[in-house]
Amino acid sequence: MNRDFVILIISLILWGIGEGSFFSFIPLYLQELGAKAFQIGGIMGGLSFAAMLCHLPAGYLADKLGRRTLIIASWAIGLVATILMFLTKSLPLFMLSLFLYGATAFVLAPLNSYVAHAAPHGSLNRILTIISASFNFGYMFGPLIGGFLGETFGLRNLFLFAAILFLISTILVFALRSQPITPSPKGMAFFRSIFNLRFSGFVLVIALTIFATYLPQPLSPNYLQNQKLLPLTSIGFLFFVNGGGIVTFNLLLGTFAPLLGIFASQVLVMLFSLLLINTNTLPTFMLAFFILGSYRAAHTVSVAQLRNYIQPESMGLAYGFAESVFALAMILASFFAGYLYENNPTAMYSTSILLILVALAFTLGFTFLTRSNAEKSTSKLNSADKQNELSLPESEQTLS
């Protein structure tokens, strides 16, 4: 674990505490500012839309300007956006500030490629999950702190608390070391290095999974408050438990084969939806939010798996493209969740279960196809080696 990973871990823990203290309560704060349920779903979708617009150019710029530069820019913009969210009191201005904060998700492409470049061979899956676990370790305490501060001082002051932590976190990332910039291939070779069949197929499978598993999440705080009558402190505690689940599943799934981890996450989020529909007790809600932690862990595992389908010189752009597609899936899921909630609050959970079953089928199909193709490739290589050996003179066969 080199010094840059240590800096990232400390910085991400602080950022996780800050973001966790307010992010889980944004749907409730939007409700305070006068937004309706469908509008809240649209605004949460807009967050993902802001991210989607930025992922691809951020990945491209990370390959051209350097990953460290983009990481620092994201931290600084996030700090400014949080200060603006604290200062504004109107819904339109808050939305603009929130979308600016959402745009800082562009850091995923340069951050993932930064870690992928620095990670020792064969350890990327483990290091990425540790990095993700560090953010989520901080994030798990955020809602607990935010629930208390929100009830004591009001939800608006959560943004001031977060901004103080973000300032310290931003100062830390300036200490990251720069990485060399690898020249990218030109013309069609550049696009072929990214958009191969396995890469595109995997991205589509994960996008479908994200749509199905994210669908029940954006309006769950409203569902818990309005339908299950839970107070803010209880909702904050549930997101604290969720953070514990994210950390646990990041560390656990980091030891699994990536596709097995994704499969496990799909099943667990389906169980989360079943529990939210059929329970009214806090311990069962705690179990539901703990296993929901597998959702973010699966995203981290997916990022590690993507590294197998792309070339080093195109990592930034490839990660940017993948995150753009994932963000689009979240946008559509957020809007759809708002529509379903307006008509029947439990419909977003039952619909998610059905869609996850479809995603499971696609994941299994992709796994089968990739293994089949890998076995065919291995068989061809073995046959070619055998034929080459047979074509050698007898003396050379003996030497070999």
C-alpha positions in Angstrom: 0.0 0.0 0.0 1.9 3.1 -1.2 1.6 6.6 0.1 -0.8 7.7 -2.6 -3.3 5.0 -1.6 -3.0 6.1 2.0 -3.7 9.7 1.1 -6.7 8.6 -1.0 -8.0 6.4 1.9 -7.9 9.3 4.5 -9.3 11.8 2.1 -12.1 9.5 1.0 -13.0 8.7 4.6 -13.5 12.4 5.3 -15.4 12.9 2.1 -17.6 9.9 2.9 -18.5 11.3 6.3 -19.4 14.7 4.7 -21.4 13.3 1.8 -23.1 10.7 3.9 -24.3 13.4 6.4 -26.5 15.1 3.8 -26.9 12.9 0.7 -29.4 10.4 2.2 -31.5 13.4 3.3 -31.6 15.2 0.0 -35.1 13.8 -1.0 -36.4 15.0 2.4 -34.8 18.4 2.1 -36.2 18.8 -1.4 -39.6 18.0 0.1 -39.0 20.8 2.6 -38.3 23.1 -0.3 -41.6 22.2 -1.9 -40.8 19.5 -4.4 -43.3 16.8 -5.2 -42.5 13.1 -5.3 -42.2 13.0 -9.1 -40.1 16.1 -9.1 -37.8 14.5 -6.5 -37.4 11.5 -8.7 -36.5 13.8 -11.6 -34.1 15.8 -9.6 -32.3 12.7 -8.3 -32.2 11.5 -11.9 -30.8 14.9 -12.9 -27.9 14.2 -10.5 -27.0 11.2 -12.6 -27.6 13.2 -15.8 -25.1 15.8 -14.7 -22.6 13.0 -14.0 -23.3 11.3 -17.3 -22.5 14.5 -19.3 -19.1 14.7 -17.6 -17.8 11.1 -17.4 -16.7 10.8 -21.0 -14.9 14.1 -21.3 -13.3 13.6 -17.9 -12.0 10.2 -18.9 -10.6 11.7 -22.1 -9.0 14.6 -20.3 -7.5 12.2 -17.7 -5.7 10.4 -20.5 -4.5 13.7 -22.0 -3.9 16.0 -19.0 -3.2 13.5 -16.2 -5.4 11.8 -13.7 -4.2 13.8 -10.7 -5.3 17.0 -12.3 -8.9 15.8 -12.8 -9.0 14.3 -9.3 -8.1 17.6 -7.7 -10.6 19.5 -9.9 -13.4 17.2 -8.8 -12.6 17.7 -5.1 -12.5 21.5 -5.5 -15.8 21.7 -7.5 -17.5 19.4 -4.9 -16.4 21.8 -2.1 -17.8 24.9 -4.0 -21.1 23.1 -4.8 -21.6 22.1 -1.2 -21.0 25.7 0.0 -23.6 26.9 -2.6 -26.2 24.3 -1.4 -25.8 25.7 2.1 -26.1 29.4 1.0 -29.2 29.0 -1.2 -32.7 28.8 0.2 -34.7 28.4 -3.1 -35.5 25.2 -4.9 -34.3 26.3 -8.4 -30.9 27.5 -7.0 -30.5 24.5 -4.8 -31.2 22.2 -7.8 -28.4 24.0 -9.8 -26.0 23.6 -6.9 -27.0 20.0 -6.5 -26.4 19.3 -10.2 -23.0 20.9 -9.9 -22.2 18.6 -7.1 -23.5 15.7 -9.1 -21.2 16.6 -11.9 -18.2 15.9 -9.6 -19.0 12.2 -10.1 -16.7 12.6 -13.2 -13.9 11.8 -10.8 -14.8 8.1 -11.1 -13.0 7.7 -14.4 -9.7 9.4 -13.5 -9.8 8.0 -9.9 -10.3 4.4 -11.1 -7.7 4.7 -13.8 -5.3 6.3 -11.3 -5.7 3.4 -8.9 -5.6 0.9 -11.8 -2.3 2.4 -13.0 -0.7 2.4 -9.5 -2.0 -1.0 -8.4 0.5 -4.0 -8.5 -0.3 -6.7 -11.0 -3.1 -9.0 -9.9 -4.2 -6.9 -6.9 -6.5 -4.4 -8.6 -9.7 -6.0 -7.5 -8.6 -6.0 -3.8 -7.2 -2.5 -3.9 -10.2 -1.0 -5.6 -12.5 -2.6 -3.1 -10.3 -1.3 -0.2 -10.4 2.3 -1.7 -14.2 2.0 -2.1 -14.5 0.6 1.4 -12.6 3.6 2.8 -15.1 6.1 1.3 -18.0 4.0 2.5 -16.5 3.5 5.9 -16.8 7.3 6.3 -20.2 7.4 4.5 -21.7 4.9 7.0 -21.2 7.4 9.9 -22.5 10.3 7.8 -26.2 9.5 8.0 -26.0 8.8 11.7 -24.4 12.2 12.3 -26.7 13.9 9.7 -29.8 12.5 11.3 -28.8 14.0 14.7 -27.7 17.3 13.3 -30.7 17.5 11.0 -33.2 17.1 13.8 -31.2 19.5 16.1 -30.1 22.2 13.8 -32.2 21.6 10.6 -31.3 19.8 7.4 -29.8 22.9 5.7 -26.9 23.0 8.2 -25.8 19.6 7.1 -24.2 21.2 4.0 -22.1 23.5 6.2 -20.8 20.5 8.2 -20.0 18.6 5.0 -18.2 21.6 3.5 -15.8 21.8 6.5 -14.8 18.1 6.0 -14.6 18.6 2.2 -12.1 21.4 2.7 -9.7 19.2 4.7 -10.2 16.3 2.2 -9.4 18.7 -0.7 -6.2 19.9 0.9 -5.1 16.2 1.2 -5.5 15.2 -2.4 -3.0 18.0 -3.5 -0.3 15.7 -2.0 -1.0 12.9 -4.6 1.8 12.2 -7.0 1.4 12.7 -10.7 1.4 9.7 -13.1 3.0 9.5 -16.6 0.7 10.1 -19.5 0.7 7.2 -22.0 0.2 8.3 -25.7 -3.1 7.0 -27.0 -3.5 5.1 -30.4 -4.8 7.2 -33.3 -7.8 6.8 -35.6 -9.7 3.5 -35.6 -7.1 1.7 -33.5 -8.1 4.0 -30.7 -11.8 3.0 -30.8 -11.0 -0.7 -31.4 -8.9 -0.6 -28.2 -12.0 0.3 -26.2 -15.2 -0.8 -28.0 -14.5 -4.5 -28.4 -17.4 -6.9 -28.1 -16.6 -8.2 -24.6 -16.3 -4.6 -23.2 -19.5 -3.4 -24.8 -21.4 -6.5 -23.7 -20.2 -6.3 -20.1 -21.1 -2.6 -19.9 -24.7 -3.3 -21.1 -25.1 -6.1 -18.6 -24.0 -3.9 -15.8 -26.2 -1.0 -17.0 -29.3 -3.3 -16.9 -28.3 -4.5 -13.4 -27.9 -0.9 -12.2 -31.3 0.1 -13.6 -33.0 -2.8 -11.9 -31.2 -2.5 -8.5 -31.1 1.3 -8.2 -34.9 1.6 -9.0 -36.1 1.1 -5.4 -33.4 3.4 -3.8 -33.9 7.1 -4.7 -37.3 7.4 -2.9 -36.8 4.9 -0.1 -36.2 7.8 2.5 -39.6 9.2 1.5 -41.2 5.8 1.6 -39.8 5.2 5.1 -40.9 8.6 6.4 -44.3 8.8 4.7 -45.5 5.2 4.5 -43.6 3.6 7.4 -43.7 6.7 9.6 -40.0 6.5 10.7 -38.4 9.7 12.2 -35.2 11.2 10.7 -33.0 9.7 13.4 -34.2 6.2 12.5 -33.8 6.8 8.8 -30.2 8.1 9.4 -29.5 5.0 11.5 -30.7 2.8 8.7 -28.3 4.5 6.3 -25.5 4.1 8.9 -26.3 0.3 8.8 -26.3 0.5 5.0 -22.8 2.0 5.1 -21.7 -0.9 7.3 -23.1 -3.2 4.6 -21.2 -1.4 1.9 -17.9 -1.7 3.7 -18.5 -5.3 4.6 -19.5 -6.3 1.0 -16.7 -4.3 -0.6 -14.2 -6.3 1.5 -16.0 -9.6 1.0 -16.8 -9.3 -2.7 -13.3 -8.1 -3.4 -12.2 -11.7 -2.7 -14.8 -13.2 -5.1 -14.7 -13.7 -8.9 -16.2 -10.4 -10.2 -19.2 -11.9 -12.0 -20.0 -14.0 -8.9 -20.0 -10.8 -6.8 -22.4 -9.1 -9.3 -24.7 -12.1 -9.2 -24.7 -12.1 -5.4 -25.5 -8.4 -5.3 -28.5 -8.8 -7.7 -30.0 -11.5 -5.4 -29.4 -9.4 -2.2 -31.0 -6.2 -3.6 -34.0 -8.3 -4.7 -34.3 -9.5 -1.0 -34.0 -5.8 0.1 -37.1 -5.0 -2.0 -39.0 -7.9 -0.6 -38.2 -6.8 3.0 -39.2 -3.2 2.4 -42.6 -4.3 1.1 -43.4 -6.8 3.8 -42.0 -5.5 7.0 -42.7 -2.7 9.6 -40.0 -3.5 12.2 -36.8 -1.6 12.6 -34.6 -4.8 13.0 -35.9 -6.1 9.6 -35.3 -2.7 8.0 -31.8 -2.8 9.4 -31.2 -6.2 7.7 -32.6 -4.8 4.5 -30.4 -1.8 4.4 -27.3 -3.9 5.4 -27.7 -6.2 2.4 -28.4 -3.2 0.2 -24.7 -2.4 0.7 -23.9 -5.1 -1.8 -25.2 -2.7 -4.6 -22.2 -0.3 -4.3 -19.8 -3.1 -3.7 -20.9 -4.7 -7.0 -20.2 -1.5 -8.8 -16.7 -1.5 -7.5 -16.2 -5.1 -8.6 -17.6 -4.3 -12.0 -15.0 -1.5 -12.4 -12.2 -3.9 -11.6 -13.5 -6.4 -14.1 -13.6 -3.7 -16.9 -9.9 -3.5 -16.7 -9.6 -6.9 -18.3 -11.3 -5.6 -21.5 -9.4 -2.4 -22.2 -5.9 -1.2 -23.1 -3.8 0.8 -20.6 -3.5 3.9 -22.8 -7.3 4.1 -23.1 -8.2 3.5 -19.5 -9.6 7.0 -18.7 -11.9 7.2 -21.8 -13.0 3.6 -21.3 -13.9 4.1 -17.7 -15.6 7.4 -18.7 -17.7 5.7 -21.3 -18.7 3.0 -18.9 -19.6 5.4 -16.1 -21.7 7.5 -18.6 -23.8 4.4 -19.5 -24.2 3.5 -15.8 -25.2 7.1 -15.0 -27.8 6.9 -17.8 -29.3 3.8 -16.2 -29.5 5.6 -12.9 -31.2 8.6 -14.5 -33.9 6.4 -16.1 -34.4 4.4 -12.9 -34.8 7.6 -10.8 -37.5 9.0 -13.2 -39.2 5.7 -13.3 -39.1 5.4 -9.5 -40.8 8.8 -9.1 -43.5 7.8 -11.5 -44.1 4.5 -9.7 -44.1 6.2 -6.3 -46.7 8.7 -7.3 -49.1 5.9 -8.3 -48.2 3.3 -5.8 -45.3 3.6 -3.4 -44.6 -0.1 -3.2 -44.6 -0.5 -7.0 -41.0 0.6 -7.2 -40.0 -2.4 -5.1 -42.1 -5.1 -6.9 -41.0 -3.8 -10.3 -37.4 -3.9 -9.2 -37.7 -7.6 -8.3 -39.1 -8.4 -11.8 -36.3 -6.5 -13.5 -33.6 -8.1 -11.4 -34.7 -11.5 -12.5 -34.2 -10.3 -16.1 -30.8 -8.9 -15.2 -29.8 -12.2 -13.5 -30.6 -14.1 -16.8 -28.4 -11.7 -18.8 -25.6 -12.0 -16.2 -25.7 -15.7 -16.4 -25.8 -15.6 -20.2 -22.8 -13.3 -20.4 -20.8 -15.5 -18.0 -21.5 -18.5 -20.1 -20.6 -16.8 -23.3 -17.3 -15.4 -22.0 -16.2 -18.7 -20.5 -17.1 -20.5 -23.6 -15.1 -18.1 -25.8 -12.2 -18.2 -23.4 -12.2 -22.0 -23.5 -12.3 -21.9 -27.3 -9.4 -19.5 -27.4 -7.4 -21.6 -25.1 -8.1 -24.7 -27.2 -7.0 -22.9 -30.3 -3.8 -21.8 -28.7 -3.1 -25.3 -27.5 -3.8 -26.8 -30.9 -1.5 -24.2 -32.6 1.3 -24.9 -30.1 0.9 -28.7 -30.7 1.0 -28.2 -34.5 4.1 -26.0 -34.3 5.8 -28.6 -32.2 5.0 -31.3 -34.7 6.3 -29.2 -37.5 9.7 -28.8 -35.8 12.7 -31.0 -36.7 13.1 -34.0 -34.4 16.3 -32.5 -32.9 14.5 -29.3 -32.0 11.5 -31.2 -30.5 13.9 -33.0 -28.2 15.5 -29.7 -27.1 12.1 -28.2 -26.5 
